[in-house]
Amino acid sequence: MKRVFTLFLFILGFSLVSFAQDDPLEVETSVKKISDTEYDLIFNIFIEDDWHLYSQYNPKDASLPMTIKPSVGDEGYTLVGKAVESETITEYSEIWGVDEIFFAEEAILTQRIKVDDPSITQVSLNIDAQVCKEFCLPYDNDFTFSLNGGKIVETVATVDVKSQKLTNSLNLDLKNKELLNANVDGSTEEDKGNLFNIFLLGFLGGLIAFLTPCVFPLIPLTVSFFTKQSEKKAKGVTNSILYGFFIVAIYVALSLPFHFADSLDPEILNTISTNMWLNIFFFIVLVFFAGSFFGFYSITLPSSWGNKTDSASGIGGIIGIFFMAVTLAIVSFSCTGPILGSLLAGSLTSDGGPMQLTAGMGGFGLALALPFAFFALFPKLLSSLPKSGFWMKAITVMLGFIELALAFKFLSNADLVGQWNFLKREIFIGIWILITVLAALFMFGVIKFPGGEKVRRVSGMRIVLGLAVLGFAVYMAPGVTQKPVWNQNLLSGFAPPQFYSVYELQDNKCPLALNCFKDFDEGMAYAKSVNKPVLLDFTGWACVNCRKMEENVWSENNIYNTLKDDYVLISLYVDDNENTLPAEEQFDFVKPNGKIKKIRTYGEKWATLQTVNFKNASQPYYVQLSPDMEVLNTPQQYTDKLSYYNWLKTGLKKFKE
């Protein structure tokens, strides 16, 4: 779990330097011929001051060790053992509790290879490593060596005839492609509204974090420091506002690496968010965070980190104020960390990409920063702040119940992607009902957690809040029955889809019992035979907005009937990576840049089909096609009922014309 505790500062460090300075490593390469079949490939790596590069032999339960391997698609030779390393440094790490092995200033790596194919004249090796200062950066680069001293020639990866044929089949011969470009930026009014909602949720999370024991008591201390240490009141106010600005900047910086990763590979966030094991990891982490909110233990970052940043805050000026903000982020981690973890995990498994994470982090940081600036402007109001007490403990415990409920959302994602069939919709709702009832009992004073005071008298406010929580349990209750007396639309996107039921209401596993195809070619062939337009639905098992669209928009009578009677529905699950393609359909896809992507699962195939042809990697993503591959309308994403219905009718009219 130490990796969980270092995640946020790792991301912060990566954010601050990846956009602010050059690569801390400079690499020179050379070749030494040993015999007609053996060569030494030499890396001379110069490391910037205060940085260090981890060795191949660094312990696996510490910072990531370096690996050297042939570049993807490079063949005709084998590596002879591991690379020989120059002198390394061994030093005990308080964070990992083990001796770490690394290079400082310079590293010389000599990798011997044996050439099996005498016709090759150049080879490429990949270095995958971690370079660190107070924070760490990933390092992943390919280096090409000329074995005969000649000029290095850039090579294009080649594949067999089958792979080339299947690659070509994924490049659709679309007509009216200009309609796709009309929506190429993916920015719609609904997207903007969704970002604003995420910002508000982040802001709400920040306000809740402000009321926790880790942050709330710091308000008077910090404001008093700025006002008393400044010669003029205006200077103290300015410093406080600057302090708040740095708080916002730090939390926004946490999201920047995901923009960088998304620009490198548009499918990477989808791959991360739908990974079955990563969702299980999020489940474990959120359960762990819930335990800390319940008071069973405390989550803290290493004290040395706080001591270092606290010392740096004494520098003075803008730099000192910045490190005061970093110190706040560290010392308040035990309360803000679980909330941030939920925001991070939720954004990664949402469908808006890194912009949603930035919006959420911005809202969170702003909510934390505003009280400092406000009370610096009006310091006399500090006396009106309520004293810490049981109310603060109650908020913290209720956060624990929320974390626990969200944890099962991630376990549900893993169950859906893996198709394990154990956390069906009714079971999931039943677990949420149990968690909600326990939360209500806590508000009524029936349940007590470690560190909490015995409730002698339950206040009226606690009774009202407890009844509200209990009311939500009543709202969910029909969801465990075969035919609910009312819909649980508030759970759309959180609970598993309606067809994922213990009652096995549907055999075809299609939304709302609609007839759908799970294979693109089969669906297109059927559309041609019945002469109907196609609704191409790029979706995912772990896609929250996909479930909201299906259960809240598609369920509308006029929309449902239009889908049922007038369209051929092809639903392609881009996260279906547990179902392997038949051997004859597996292939190596040649990307436009010449790189190779291995297509082994249905999810990999459909995700590639979407990004290659529609330049989009988010879900839900809807495309209207005629049977002869004519694009009938601009693609549609998450939207409201009226807009979606009009969109369906417009495409249908265009098809009939």
KEKOL-182316 format. One record per residue (C-alpha): residue in one letter; x, y, z. Coordinates in steps of 0.2 Angstrom, whole numbers, plus 5000, padded with zeros to 4 digits. Layout:
REM residues N
AXYZ;...
REM end
This chain:
REM residues 657
M500050005000;K501550125001;R501350144982;V499650214986;F500350344998;T501650404985;L500550414970;F499950594973;L501650664975;F502350564961;I501050634949;L501350814956;G503150794953;F502850724935;S501650874932;L502851004937;V504350954928;S503750864912;F503051034906;A504351144913;Q506051074909;D507050964898;D507450774900;P508550754915;L509550614905;E510650644890;V511150474881;E512650444869;T512750274861;S514150174853;V514550004846;K516049884850;K516249734839;I516849574849;S516749444835;D515849414819;T514249374829;E514449474845;Y514349654848;D514349764864;L513049904863;I513550044874;F512450174883;N513350324890;I512050414901;F512350584908;I511250624923;E510750804928;D511250864946;D510250794960;W509350664949;H509750474950;L509350334938;Y508850164946;S509850004941;Q509249844933;Y509549764950;N508449884961;P507349784972;K505649744964;D504649814980;A505449984978;S505650104964;L505450024947;P507049944941;M507749974923;T507449854909;I508349844893;K507549744879;P507449734860;S506249864853;V504549804847;G504649714831;D506649704831;E507249534827;G508749434821;Y509749444837;T509749394856;L510349484871;V511749394881;G511249414899;K510949584907;A511849744903;V513549764912;E513349924923;S514650054929;E514750094947;T513150114957;I512650184973;T511750084987;E510750184999;Y509350145012;S507650215007;E506450265022;I504950265010;W505150085004;G506150015019;V507449925008;D509149965000;E508950044983;I510250034969;F510450184957;F511650294947;A512150474950;E512950594938;E513350464925;A512950284920;I513850174908;L512850014902;T513549884890;Q512349764883;R513049624873;I512049544859;K512249394848;V511749414830;D510749264823;D510449344806;P512049394797;S511049504785;I510549634798;T511549794799;Q510649884813;V509749844829;S508649944841;L508549924860;N507249994872;I507750074889;D506250074901;A506750154918;Q506350274932;V507350434935;C507050524951;K507350684961;E506150724975;F504950654963;C505050524949;L504850524930;P504650374918;Y505950354905;D505550244890;N506550264874;D507150164859;F508950184853;T509650114836;F511350054833;S512250024817;L513349864817;N514349904802;G514650094805;G513450144791;K512050264792;I510550224802;V509050194792;E507350214799;T506350054797;V504550024795;A503749874804;T503149734793;V501749604796;D501149444787;V499849444774;K498449394786;S498849544798;Q498949664783;K497249604776;L496449624793;T497249784796;N496549844780;S494849784785;L494849894800;N495050044789;L493250074784;D492850144767;L491750284774;K490750404763;N490250584769;K491750584781;E491650774782;L490150744794;L491450664806;N492550814805;A491050924810;N491250854827;V493050814828;D493450914843;G492150824853;S491650984861;T489750994864;E488651094875;E488250934885;D490150904887;K490351084894;G488951054905;N489650884911;L491350974915;F490451104925;N489550964935;I491250884938;F491951044943;L490451064956;L490750894962;G492550924965;F492151094973;L490950994985;G492250874989;G493451014993;L492151095005;I491950925014;A493850905015;F493851085022;L492751025036;T493850875041;P495050875056;C496550885045;V496151055037;F494851145047;P496051185062;L497351255050;I496251395044;P496551515060;L498351465061;T498851495043;V497851655042;S498551725058;F500351685052;F500051785036;T499251935045;K500551945059;Q502051915049;S501652045036;E502152225040;K500552295031;K498852215031;A498752225012;K500352125011;G499651995022;V498051985012;T499051974996;N500151825003;S498551735008;I497751744991;L499451694983;Y499451544995;G497651494990;F498251514972;F499651384974;I498451264983;V497351264967;A498851254956;I499551104965;Y497851004964;V497651054946;A499450994942;L498950824948;S497950804932;L499250864919;P500150694917;F498450614911;H498350754897;F500150704892;A499750514892;D498150544882;S499050644868;L500250504866;D498950364865;P497050414864;E496550244870;I497650244885;L496450314898;N495050194891;T496350054893;I496750104911;S494950134916;T494249974910;N495749864916;M494949734927;W496349714939;L496549904941;N494749914945;I495049784959;F496549884965;F495350044966;F494149934976;I495449884988;V496150064990;L494450134993;V493950005006;F495650045014;F495250235014;A493550205021;G494350115036;S495350265039;F493850375039;F492950255051;G494450285063;F495250115063;Y496950185057;S497650345050;I498450365033;T499950485033;L501350515021;P503150495028;S503450635041;S505150675032;W504150745017;G503250865028;N504750915037;K505750955021;T504351055013;D504051145030;S505851195031;A505751255013;S504251365017;G505451465028;I506351535013;G505251675011;G504451764997;I503451674983;I504451514984;G504151505003;I502251525001;F502251394987;F503051264999;M501851315013;A500451255001;V501451094997;T501551075016;L499651095018;A499350955004;I500550835014;V499950865032;S498150855026;F498350705016;S497550585029;C495850675026;T496050735008;G496950585001;P495450475001;I494350604993;L495650644980;G495850454977;S494050434973;L494050584962;L495550524953;A494850344951;G493150414946;S493850524933;L494950384925;T493450274924;S492250404917;D492050454899;G492750634898;G494550594898;P495850704907;M494750864906;Q493550794919;L495050754930;T495650934928;A493951004931;G493650904947;M495450944954;G495151124950;G493551124960;F494351034974;G495851144976;L494751304974;A493551244988;L495151224999;A495951384995;L494451504996;P494251495015;F496051545018;A495851705006;F494151745013;F494751745032;A496251835027;L495151975020;F494051975035;P495151905050;K493851965063;L492651825057;L493851695063;S493051705080;S491451655072;L492051485066;P491351335075;K492451235087;S493051065082;G491850935089;F490850775086;W490050855070;M491750845062;K491950665067;A490150625060;I490650705043;T492250605042;V491250435046;M489950475033;L491350505021;G491850325025;F490150255020;I490250355004;E492050285000;L491350105004;A489950124992;L491050194978;A492250044981;F490949924976;K490650024960;F492449984955;L492249794960;S490649794949;N491649864934;A492949724936;D491449594937;L490649664921;V492249674911;G492849504917;Q491049434915;W491149344932;N489349354935;F489349364954;L488949554957;K487349564948;R486249714948;E485149664962;I486649604973;F487449774970;I485949874975;G485749754990;I487549804996;W487149984994;I485549975004;L486549885018;I487850025018;T486550155018;V485550075032;L487150065043;A487550255039;A485750295045;L486050195061;F487650295064;M486750455062;F485450395075;G486850355087;V486550165087;I488350125079;K489950195086;F491650205078;P493350215086;G493850385092;G492050445093;E491150505108;K489650405116;V488050495110;R486950535125;R485750635115;V485350635096;S485150805089;G483750855078;M484950885064;R485650715065;I483850635065;V483350735049;L485050685041;G484750505046;L482950495040;A483650565023;V484950435022;L483650305026;G482450375013;F483750335000;A483850155006;V481950145003;Y482150224986;M483350084981;A482349944989;P481249894974;G482849874964;V483149704972;T481549634965;Q481149554948;K479949694943;P480349854953;V478749964957;W479850114952;N481450144942;Q483050184951;N483650314938;L484750394951;L485850234951;S486050234932;G487950224928;F488350164946;A487350004947;P487649864934;P486449874918;Q484749804920;F485049654909;Y486449604921;S485149524932;V485049374944;Y483349344936;E484149324919;L482749424911;Q483749434894;D484749304885;N485549424872;K486349534884;C485849694874;P485149854883;L483349864886;A483049694878;L483349774861;N484049664847;C485849704844;F487449634836;K489049624845;D490049604828;F490249744816;D490349634800;E488849534805;G487749684809;M488249774793;A487749614783;Y486049604792;A485749794789;K486049774770;S484849624770;V483449714778;N483949894770;K483949984787;P485150114794;V486450064807;L486650134824;L488450104828;D488650104847;F490350114854;T490150064872;G490949984887;W490449874902;A491250004914;C490550154905;V489550254917;N488750374904;C488350224893;R487250154906;K486450324909;M486050344891;E485350174889;E484250184905;N483750364905;V483750414886;W483450254876;S482050194888;E481050344882;N479550274872;N479850364856;I481750334856;Y481550154861;N480250124847;T481350214834;L482850104839;K481849944839;D480949974823;D482050084812;Y483850044816;V485049904816;L485949914833;I487749864833;S488449874851;L490349864851;Y491149844869;V492849924868;D493349854886;D492949674882;N494749624884;E494349454893;N493549374878;T494949324866;L494649324847;P494749164838;A496549124832;E496149154814;E495549334819;Q497049384829;F498249494820;D499549634822;F498849804817;V499949924808;K499750094815;P499850254803;N501550284811;G502250114807;K502150044825;I501349874828;K499849854840;K499349674844;I497449634842;R497049484853;T495349524861;Y493749594855;G493949754865;E495649784857;K494849764840;W493349874843;A494350014852;T495550014837;L494050024825;Q493450174834;T495050274835;V495650234817;N494050284808;F493250414819;K494750484828;N493850464845;A494150354860;S492750404872;Q491150314876;P489650324873;Y489950364854;Y488550344842;V488750344823;Q487350324810;L487850234794;S486950164779;P487249984774;D488450044761;M489550144774;E488850314771;V488950424786;L487150494789;N487450624802;T488750694814;P489150574828;Q488250594845;Q488850564862;Y488150594880;T486550704878;D484750734883;K483250644877;L482550774865;S484250804856;Y484550614854;Y482750594847;N482950734835;W484650664830;L483950494827;K482550564816;T483750674806;G484850524802;L483350414797;K482650554786;K484350564777;F484350374774;K482650374766;E483150524755;
REM end
